[in-house]
Amino acid sequence: MHALKLLLVSCLVALLAAGCGGSSSPSPSNTYATNAIYAFMKAVQDESGNVTTTVQLRDGVAPTAQYLYLAGADVLYTSLDEPPKNFMNFSGNLFSNSLILSQRLKVASSRNLFNDYILFTKIVTGKPEYFSIDTPVAGSSPVRAYVDLERAGHVFTGESFVDLPLAFSITAPASAASVQRSANLVLSWTNVDATTTMKLDVAGICDDGSRYNLSHVIGTDTGSATLNSTDYFPATGTSPSTNCRVAFMLQRVRTSGISPNFALGTFEGVQQRAIQFTTIP
C-alpha cells in the first residue's frame, strides 16, 4: 500500500531515540553539560486513561550515540497539566504535602529500553530509559505532559511539554474478528485529527510457531487506512497457509519541541489503542 512506509523491525524499539544502534555501555549524565545532552521524550495515553512518560538521554542523534544514565544529583521529574517546578518550594525542595506529590509529581524510574504490549516485547539492555505513570486530572483537555531535569544545586533545565492529541477508538476491524488475507482490510478509528500522524505497529504469533513484527507510518490522520495482507503479514518466513493471531497497536502522534537548554530532541504526545484478531489465508 502506497500510504504505508515499512520501517526496519530492528528500529521498532528505538523510535524515541531517533535511530537504532548506540553503545551498550551507557555513560553517566553528570559528566555532560545540559547543552550537550540530546533528550527524546514520549507521553503515551492508552485505554486506561493513564499516561506513561518515557525519556531517553543521549550524547547525539547518530546511530552510534551513547545512551546516558542519571548520575550524581541528576533527577528527572514528570507531571501532568502543571510544570514540575510548581511542586517545589523556593529552595528547590519538595513540598511537604505527600498526597499532592504522589498524585501530581513523579520521579522517573529507570528501565532498559523496551517496547511492550502483549505480543510486542523486546528489551534492549544497556540502553536505559526513564519512565513514570501518571493519572490526568479529571476533565483535563487536552492533557499536557511535562518533563524537567534537575541538576546539582537545584538547577532545572526548564520544562519540556507536549499536549496529547484527542483520544480515539478503533472501529474496525472488530476485536477477535477473523480476517481473510485475500481481501483488503479497512482499519478505521474515531475523532479524526488532521494535525496528527498515525503510526501502526503489528505483531503476530502463528500456528506454525513463527512470530513477526512490522511497523508502518500511515501518515496524516484521515480516520481510516486500507491495508493489504503484506501490511500485516510477512512476505517471507511464515507459511502463507497458516493462521496467525495478530495485534495492531495504533498510535495518534503529535510532536513538540523540548527545553532549549538541551542540545536537541523531541517530545511526542501519543494516544495509543490496540486490538487483536485472527488472520486466515
C-alpha positions, 0 to 999 in steps of 0.5 A: 500500500502506497500510504504505508512506509515499512520501517526496519523491525530492528528500529521498532524499539528505538523510535524515541531515540531517533535511530537504532544502534548506540553503545551498550555501555551507557555513560553517566549524565553528570559528566555532560553539560545540559547543552550537550545532552540530546533528550527524546521524550514520549507521553503515551495515553492508552485505554486506561486513561493513564499516561506513561512518560518515557525519556531517553538521554543521549550524547547525539542523534547518530546511530552510534550515540551513547545512551546516558544514565542519571548520575550524581544529583541528576533527577528527572521529574514528570507531571501532568497539566502543571510544570514540575517546578510548581511542586517545589518550594523556593529552595528547590525542595519538595513540598511537604504535602505527600498526597499532592506529590504522589498524585501530581509529581513523579520521579522517573524510574529507570528501565532498559529500553523496551517496547511492550504490549502483549505480543510486542516485547523486546528489551534492549539492555544497556540502553536505559530509559526513564519512565513514570505513570501518571493519572490526568486530572479529571476533565483535563483537555487536552492533557499536557505532559511535562518533563524537567531535569534537575541538576546539582544545586537545584538547577532545572533545565526548564520544562519540556511539554507536549499536549496529547492529541484527542483520544480515539477508538478503533472501529474496525476491524472488530476485536477477535474478528477473523480476517481473510488475507485475500481481501483488503482490510479497512482499519478505521478509528474515531475523532479524526485529527488532521494535525496528527500522524498515525503510526501502526505497529503489528505483531503476530504469533502463528500456528506454525510457531513463527512470530513477526513484527512490522511497523508502518507510518500511515501518515496524516490522520484521515480516520481510516487506512486500507491495508493489504495482507503484506501490511500485516503479514510477512512476505517471507518466513511464515507459511502463507497457509497458516493462521496467525493471531495478530495485534495492531497497536495504533498510535495518534502522534503529535510532536513538540519541541523540548527545553532549549537548554538541551542540545536537541530532541523531541517530545511526542504526545501519543494516544495509543489503542490496540486490538487483536484478531485472527488472520486466515489465508 
